[in-house]
Amino acid sequence: MPALFPALDTAGAAPALRFGERALDYAGLRAAASATAVHLSGARRVALWATPTLETAVGALAALLAGVPLVPLNPGSGARELDHLVTDSAPELVLAAPGIELPGPLAALPVVHPDLAPGGPLPDLPPEPGDEAPALIVYTSGTTGPPKGAVLPRRAVRATLDALADAWQWSADDVLVHGLPLFHVHGLVLGVLGPLRSGGSLRHLGRFSPEGARDALADGATMLFGVPTMYHRLAEALPADPALRDALGGARLLVSGSAALSRRDHEALTAATGQQVVERYGMTETLMITSVRPGGAPRPGSVGTPLNGVELRLVDDDGRTVEARDGETLGEIQVKGPNLFLHYLGRPDATEAAFDGDWFRTGDIATTDPDGAVRIVGRRSTDLIKSGGYRIGAGEIENVLLEHPAVADAAVTGEPDPDLGERVVAWIVPRDPAAPPGERELADHVAAQLTPYKRPRTVRLRESLPRNDMGKIMKKALKDA
């Protein structure tokens, strides 16, 4: 079986990873990961305390070299959630940077500290497992119950990274910069394993800041990965920072994911830098599904077309394939391809419910344009509103609300209504709390841009909207409040 990371054997002194002032070239990374892998050999599963450190990246690579399934854990997890993750995945070891006091259920496990400067010859490692062998067990966000462990095979990692390399022309010449957390697909699989698969390099910011991104891009980085919150901060910082404008304008590729980037931020970044932010779409269970291809016409709101090897269809409420490619007809996204996970750990019932034959039910509602490009309007569970006989996606209303000059942030949910079934509710953070936009003003704004039945019937003002680590609005928390 070909190696997942062939550059480990060929790239030698080329830079591989940098976290702050600490760095490894490919020869050093190979030595560090191989020495660490020896301590993992034979384990059924290992946990990774995924701090934004060089040790986390080396530990993840070591597990893959050892052929041991890796369970990335969020250091910000609460006690109850962490107890569930550890009990559910039952790791035998935990990988962690030195000097960290591990909490609760992890404290009883043997700890392996990745060895960044091993001495002696490279150890012999077993051959890499086959493509169907589990590589990672990544837990879902748990929005509709306790988080489930999605078992991702090596095949899915390989397929996704190669498809992105094709879509983005990602090569060994690229230097990626990001400040994403390393306990999920975006930060770890795309953001760490992606550069290593291509033979390029990563500069991790530790903690994202516009200044950190600016300095890295000005110093030779070619690609930036971020979530909408980060790009919003970049857009806000641009007017006062000409050097940031130049750095972003000089990048080869700016990629946003994990949630929708607002049209306002798209347009502000393009107007200031000449760059178009590329959006892509994926999930824990599927890794990457679609992407906008760089160099095309601007398409804010689109997440592009399916990647190589990925099949995608929309399905209506009766399970029938949606044939219309009119940018209006809604359906649930279903996908199949080599990018899919194997199953949910210990949950055959949930695994069965997640599939329609060979097709994975994403739970995301979208439309497709005539060329097959996908526009996501929200989650079936939280963002599909059935009002007055119409099926309405919350996402498209949110995008229009964010274009109103008096709106700083917005979310849309549905609430029971005795006449309509559900009514559209807008949660608004005003730009000027002393002069918030009126309910009629916002309703007319939406009706003029979309159609009248999509206008909000109720507007609730907030100082801020609750968001998770990836910048996604936690709508259940809004409703509970």
C-alpha positions in Angstrom: 0.0 0.0 0.0 1.5 3.4 -1.0 2.5 5.6 2.0 0.1 8.2 3.1 3.0 10.7 3.5 5.6 9.9 0.9 7.4 13.2 1.5 8.6 11.8 4.9 11.1 9.6 2.9 12.0 12.1 0.2 11.8 15.7 1.3 14.7 15.7 3.8 15.7 19.2 4.8 12.6 20.8 3.4 10.5 22.6 6.1 7.5 20.6 7.3 5.9 22.1 10.4 6.3 25.4 12.4 4.5 26.3 15.6 5.8 29.7 16.7 9.5 29.5 17.0 9.6 25.7 17.0 9.9 23.9 13.7 10.8 20.5 12.1 12.0 19.7 8.6 10.8 16.5 7.0 13.8 14.5 8.2 13.3 15.7 11.8 9.5 15.1 11.5 10.1 11.5 10.2 12.5 10.8 13.1 10.2 12.3 15.8 7.0 10.6 14.5 8.8 7.3 14.1 10.2 7.4 17.6 6.8 8.2 19.0 5.1 5.6 16.9 7.1 2.8 18.6 5.4 3.6 21.9 1.9 3.3 20.3 2.5 0.0 18.5 -0.1 -2.6 19.5 -2.6 -0.2 21.1 -6.2 -0.6 20.1 -6.8 3.2 20.2 -4.9 6.3 21.4 -6.3 9.6 22.5 -4.7 12.9 21.4 -4.9 15.9 23.7 -5.1 18.3 20.8 -3.5 21.5 21.9 -2.1 23.9 19.2 1.4 22.6 19.6 4.1 20.8 17.5 3.6 17.8 19.8 0.0 17.4 18.7 1.0 17.3 15.0 3.8 14.9 15.6 1.5 12.7 17.8 -1.1 12.6 15.1 1.4 11.6 12.5 2.9 9.0 14.8 -0.4 7.3 15.3 -1.0 7.1 11.5 2.5 5.6 11.0 1.9 3.1 13.8 -1.5 2.1 12.3 -3.3 2.9 15.5 -6.7 4.7 15.4 -6.4 8.2 16.8 -9.1 10.0 18.9 -8.5 13.8 18.9 -9.9 15.4 22.0 -10.8 19.1 22.5 -8.9 20.5 25.5 -11.9 22.9 26.0 -14.3 20.0 26.6 -16.4 20.1 29.8 -16.1 17.3 32.3 -19.3 15.6 31.2 -18.5 15.7 27.5 -14.9 14.5 28.1 -16.1 11.7 30.3 -18.4 10.6 27.5 -15.7 10.7 24.8 -13.2 8.8 26.8 -15.7 6.2 28.0 -17.1 5.7 24.5 -13.7 5.5 22.6 -11.8 3.6 25.4 -8.3 4.7 24.4 -5.4 2.7 25.9 -2.9 5.6 25.8 -3.0 9.4 25.5 -0.7 11.6 23.5 0.0 15.0 25.1 2.7 17.7 25.1 4.9 17.6 28.2 3.9 19.7 31.2 0.2 19.3 30.7 -2.0 18.1 33.6 -4.6 15.9 32.0 -8.1 16.1 33.5 -10.6 13.5 34.8 -10.7 10.2 33.0 -7.5 10.9 31.1 -5.4 11.2 34.2 -5.6 7.4 34.8 -4.2 6.6 31.3 -0.5 6.0 30.4 0.8 9.2 28.7 3.1 9.3 25.7 4.9 12.6 25.1 5.9 12.9 21.5 9.7 12.9 21.2 10.7 15.9 19.1 14.5 15.2 19.2 15.1 11.5 19.3 18.6 10.1 19.0 19.9 7.0 17.3 18.8 5.3 14.0 15.2 5.3 12.8 13.2 2.4 14.4 11.6 -0.3 12.2 7.8 0.2 11.9 5.2 -2.2 10.7 3.9 -1.7 7.1 1.1 0.8 6.9 -2.3 -0.7 7.1 -4.7 -1.0 4.1 -7.0 1.7 3.0 -10.0 0.4 5.0 -8.2 0.4 8.3 -9.4 3.0 10.7 -7.2 6.1 10.9 -9.2 8.6 13.0 -12.2 8.5 15.3 -13.6 12.1 15.2 -16.6 13.0 17.4 -19.5 14.9 16.0 -20.7 18.1 17.6 -23.5 16.4 19.5 -26.2 18.9 18.5 -29.0 16.2 18.6 -27.6 14.0 21.4 -24.3 12.8 22.8 -21.4 13.1 20.3 -20.9 10.1 18.1 -17.5 8.8 17.1 -17.2 8.8 13.3 -14.6 6.1 12.3 -12.7 7.5 9.3 -10.6 5.0 7.3 -7.2 5.8 5.8 -9.0 5.6 2.4 -11.1 8.7 3.2 -8.0 10.7 4.4 -6.2 9.9 1.2 -9.1 10.5 -1.1 -10.1 13.9 0.4 -6.5 15.3 0.4 -5.8 14.2 -3.1 -9.1 15.6 -4.3 -8.4 18.9 -2.7 -4.9 18.9 -4.1 -6.5 18.5 -7.6 -9.2 21.2 -7.0 -6.8 23.8 -5.5 -3.6 22.8 -7.3 -2.0 22.2 -3.9 1.6 21.3 -4.2 4.9 20.9 -2.4 5.6 24.6 -3.2 2.7 25.7 -1.0 3.1 27.0 2.6 -0.1 26.9 4.5 -0.9 29.2 7.4 -3.8 28.8 9.9 -4.7 29.1 13.5 -7.4 26.5 13.6 -7.9 24.1 16.5 -6.5 20.6 15.9 -9.2 18.4 17.3 -11.5 18.3 14.2 -11.3 17.7 10.5 -10.7 21.2 9.4 -7.7 21.9 11.5 -6.1 18.5 11.8 -6.9 16.6 8.6 -6.9 19.5 6.1 -4.7 21.8 8.1 -1.9 19.5 9.3 -2.2 16.2 7.3 -2.9 18.1 4.0 0.4 19.9 3.8 2.3 16.8 4.8 0.5 14.7 2.1 1.4 17.3 -0.6 5.0 17.6 0.6 4.5 21.3 1.5 4.7 22.9 4.9 2.5 24.4 7.7 2.9 27.4 9.8 0.5 27.3 12.7 -0.3 30.5 14.4 -1.2 29.0 17.8 -4.0 31.4 18.2 -5.5 33.2 15.2 -5.0 37.0 14.8 -5.1 39.2 11.7 -1.6 40.3 12.6 -0.3 36.7 12.7 -1.9 35.9 9.4 -0.5 39.1 7.9 3.0 38.4 9.0 3.0 34.8 7.9 1.6 35.6 4.4 4.1 38.4 4.0 6.9 36.0 4.9 6.2 33.5 2.1 3.1 31.6 3.1 0.9 31.0 0.1 -2.4 29.7 1.5 -4.7 30.6 4.4 -7.3 28.4 5.9 -9.9 29.9 8.2 -13.5 30.0 9.4 -16.0 32.9 8.8 -15.3 34.4 12.2 -11.6 34.7 11.2 -12.3 36.2 7.8 -14.7 38.7 9.4 -11.9 39.8 11.7 -9.7 40.2 8.7 -12.3 42.2 6.8 -12.8 44.5 9.9 -9.0 45.0 10.2 -8.3 45.8 6.5 -9.1 49.5 6.5 -6.5 50.3 9.2 -3.8 47.9 8.0 -2.4 48.4 4.5 0.1 45.7 5.1 -2.7 43.2 5.8 -4.3 44.2 2.5 -1.0 43.5 0.6 -0.4 40.2 2.4 -3.9 38.9 1.6 -3.6 40.2 -1.9 -0.4 38.3 -2.4 -1.7 34.9 -1.2 -2.3 32.2 -3.8 -5.4 30.8 -2.1 -7.7 31.9 0.7 -10.1 29.1 1.9 -13.1 29.4 4.3 -15.0 26.5 5.7 -17.0 25.0 8.6 -19.8 27.6 8.2 -21.1 30.1 5.5 -19.1 33.2 4.9 -21.3 36.3 4.6 -21.7 38.1 1.3 -20.7 41.3 3.1 -17.3 39.8 4.1 -16.8 38.2 0.7 -17.2 41.6 -1.0 -15.2 43.5 1.5 -12.2 41.2 1.2 -12.4 41.1 -2.6 -12.8 44.9 -2.9 -9.7 45.5 -0.7 -7.4 42.8 -1.9 -8.6 41.6 -5.3 -8.8 38.1 -3.8 -11.8 35.8 -3.8 -12.2 33.6 -0.8 -12.9 30.0 -1.8 -15.6 28.2 0.1 -15.7 24.4 0.5 -18.1 22.0 2.2 -17.6 18.9 4.2 -18.6 17.1 7.4 -16.9 14.9 10.0 -18.4 11.8 8.4 -17.6 12.7 4.8 -14.5 14.8 5.1 -14.6 17.1 2.0 -17.5 17.0 -0.4 -17.4 20.1 -2.6 -15.3 23.1 -3.3 -15.4 26.3 -5.4 -12.5 26.1 -7.9 -10.1 29.1 -7.7 -10.1 31.5 -10.6 -13.8 31.4 -11.5 -16.3 34.2 -11.4 -17.2 35.3 -7.8 -20.0 33.2 -6.3 -20.7 34.2 -2.7 -22.9 31.7 -1.1 -21.8 28.8 -3.2 -19.7 25.9 -1.9 -18.9 24.8 -5.4 -19.2 21.4 -7.2 -18.4 17.9 -6.0 -14.7 16.9 -5.6 -13.2 14.1 -7.7 -14.7 10.8 -6.7 -17.7 12.3 -4.8 -21.2 11.7 -6.0 -23.9 14.1 -4.7 -27.7 14.2 -5.1 -30.5 16.2 -3.5 -33.5 14.2 -2.1 -37.0 15.5 -1.2 -39.1 14.7 1.8 -40.5 11.6 0.1 -37.0 10.2 -0.8 -37.2 11.1 -4.4 -34.2 12.6 -6.2 -34.5 16.3 -6.9 -33.9 16.7 -10.6 -34.3 20.5 -10.8 -31.1 22.6 -11.0 -32.7 25.9 -10.7 -31.1 27.4 -7.6 -34.5 27.3 -5.8 -35.7 23.8 -5.3 -34.7 22.5 -1.9 -33.5 19.0 -1.0 -31.3 17.1 1.5 -27.8 16.5 0.4 -26.8 12.8 0.1 -23.3 11.7 -0.9 -21.3 8.6 -1.6 -17.7 8.0 -2.5 -14.3 7.1 -1.1 -14.4 10.1 1.3 -17.1 8.5 3.6 -16.6 7.2 7.1 -16.9 3.5 8.0 -19.5 3.7 10.8 -20.2 5.3 14.2 -18.2 3.7 16.9 -20.4 1.2 18.8 -23.6 2.7 17.2 -24.9 0.3 14.5 -28.4 1.8 14.9 -27.1 5.3 14.2 -25.0 4.1 11.3 -27.9 2.4 9.7 -30.1 5.5 10.1 -27.4 7.7 8.5 -27.5 5.9 5.2 -30.1 5.6 2.4 -28.6 2.5 0.7 -25.1 3.5 -0.2 -25.9 7.2 0.1 -25.0 9.1 3.3 -27.7 11.4 4.6 -25.9 14.7 5.5 -28.9 16.4 7.0 -28.0 19.6 5.1 -30.6 21.3 2.9 -29.4 22.9 -0.3 -30.2 23.9 -3.8 -28.1 23.3 -6.9 -27.4 25.7 -9.8 -27.5 24.6 -13.4 -23.8 23.8 -13.4 -24.2 21.6 -10.3 -22.8 24.1 -7.8 -24.3 23.7 -4.4 -25.8 26.4 -2.2 -26.5 25.2 1.4 -29.4 26.9 3.1 -29.1 25.1 6.5 -29.5 22.0 8.6 -32.7 19.9 8.3 -32.9 19.7 12.1 -32.4 23.4 12.9 -32.6 25.5 9.6 -35.5 24.1 7.6 -38.6 26.2 8.4 -42.0 25.0 7.1 -44.2 28.1 7.1 -47.5 28.6 5.4 -46.9 25.5 3.2 -43.5 26.7 2.1 -40.1 25.1 2.9 -37.7 27.9 3.8 -33.9 27.7 4.4 -32.7 29.8 7.3 -29.3 30.4 5.7 -30.4 32.4 2.7 -32.4 34.7 5.0 -29.4 35.1 7.3 -27.2 36.2 4.3 -29.7 38.8 3.3 -30.1 40.2 6.8 -26.3 40.5 7.1 -26.4 42.8 4.1 -28.5 45.3 6.0 -26.2 48.2 7.1 -27.7 48.2 10.6 -27.1 44.5 11.3 -23.8 43.3 12.7 -24.8 39.6 13.1 -27.9 37.6 12.5 -29.4 34.2 12.9 -32.7 32.8 11.8 -34.8 30.0 13.4 -38.4 28.8 13.2 -40.9 28.8 16.0 -44.4 27.3 16.3 -47.2 29.5 14.9 -50.9 28.6 15.1 -51.6 30.0 11.7 -48.5 29.4 9.6 -47.2 26.2 11.3 -43.9 27.9 11.9 -42.9 31.5 11.7 -39.5 32.9 10.7 -37.7 34.5 13.7 -34.6 36.7 13.2 -32.1 37.1 16.0 -30.2 40.3 15.4 -27.1 41.9 16.8 -27.4 45.6 15.8 -24.4 47.6 14.8 -25.6 50.4 17.0 -27.4 49.1 20.0 -28.8 52.6 20.6 -30.5 52.6 17.1 -31.4 49.0 16.2 -33.2 48.3 13.0 -37.0 47.9 13.3 -39.0 44.7 12.7 -40.8 46.1 9.7 -37.6 47.5 8.2 -35.9 44.1 8.3 -39.0 42.3 7.0 -39.2 44.6 4.0 -35.5 44.2 3.4 -35.8 40.4 3.2 -39.0 40.5 1.2 -37.4 42.8 -1.4 -34.3 40.6 -1.8 -36.0 37.1 -1.6 -39.8 36.5 -1.6 -42.4 37.9 0.9 -43.1 34.6 2.6 -39.4 34.4 3.7 -39.6 37.6 5.7 -39.1 37.4 9.5 -42.3 37.7 11.4 -40.5 38.3 14.7 -37.2 40.1 15.5 -35.3 39.6 18.7 -32.3 41.8 19.6 -29.2 40.3 21.1 -25.8 41.7 22.3 -24.1 38.7 20.7 -24.9 35.2 19.2 -23.6 32.0 20.8 -21.0 30.3 18.7 -19.0 27.1 19.0 -15.2 26.7 18.4 -15.7 26.7 14.6 -17.8 29.9 14.5 -21.1 28.1 14.0 -24.1 29.7 15.6 -25.5 27.4 18.3 -29.2 27.7 17.5 -30.4 25.4 20.3 -28.8 27.7 22.8 -30.7 30.6 21.2 -34.0 28.8 21.4 -33.4 27.7 25.0 -32.7 31.3 25.9 
